[in-house]
Amino acid sequence: MPIKKQTNPKEGRKFDQDKDRWDLLPINTILQIVRVLTYGAKKYAPNNWKHVKASHSRYYAATMRHIESWWTGEINDQETGIHHLAHACCCLLFLIWFDLRNQKEK
């Protein structure tokens, strides 16, 4: 792609309008998911979740358990103290990862 010459050197320009908007990501919310991952890495091993047998059904079930706990009024997981929806989101991220990996392998 040819470089466009800037017409006004005192006017800052950046051609990023078609790029991913990482600034839209709610970082405090993502931090909760990172805490779930950190807890899991300490309890099991880093990235242990990638090797769980029957991962689709087990992470789907875990997602639903966390959503159900939240839906019925329990905000934080009793074991970790971290928001149930952060646990559910973490499980959903795992499911997306498995799906993307399976799509690549086909």
N, C-alpha and C positions, 0 to 999 in steps of 0.2 A: 504494500500500500504506500503510495507516495506521501511524503510529508508535506502538510499544508503550511505555507508561510504565515506567520502571525502578522496581522495588519496593524495592531496596536500593541507595542511591547509592554505598555503599562497595564494592559487588561489581561489578567490571568485567564488561561483557557485550558481545558482538559477535555478530551474527547472520550468520555466514558459513559455516555448515555445508554449504550446498548450492553453494558457489562452488568454482571450480577451485583445486586445492591446489598452487600454485607452489612451496611449501616442500618438496615431495616430489622436485623435480627435482634430480638430482645435479650440482651446479654445476661441480665439477672435471671431470666427464665432458663437460659441455656446453662448457666452455672449450676442450677439445681440438677440438671441431667448429668453434668460433669461430676457432681458429687456422688450421684448414683454409680457412675462408672468407676470412680475412685474407690468407693466402698467395695464394689464387686471385685476390683483388681486386688484389693487387700485380702478379701475373704477367700477368693478362689485363686486367681492369677491374672495378670494383665492379658486381655483378649481371650480369656477362657471361653467366653460366650460363643466364639466362632466354631468351637469344637463340640458343642452340645448336641447329642443325638436327638433326632426328631425335633429339631429346632423350631420349625414352623408351628407345629401344634403346641409345643411347650411355651414358646414366647407369646403366641396368641392367647393361651390360657392365662399366662402371667399378666399380660396386658389387661385382660378382662377382670381378673381378680383385683388388680389395683384400681381400675375404673369403678368396679362395684363397691369397693371399700370407700372410695371417695364419694360416690353417689349416695351412699347410706350415711354419710356424715363424718367419716374418719378422714381427716385431712392428711396427716402424716403417717407414714408406715411405722408400725410399732417397733420393728427391729432397728431401722436406720434413722428414724426421726426425720426423714426426707419426704417431701410431698409425694403422695401417691401418684399424682399425674406426671411427675418427673420420672417415676419408675415406669409408668405406662408408656411415656414418650420414649424412654430408653429402649424398652422392648420393641416398640414400633420402629425405631431406628435400626435395631438388629434385623427385623423382618425386611425392611427396605434393603439393607445391605445384602441379605441372602438372596432376595429377588434380583437385585442388580447383578450379583455374582452369577446367578443361574442364567440370566439373560445373556451374559458375556460368553458363558460356556456352551450355549446352544448354537 
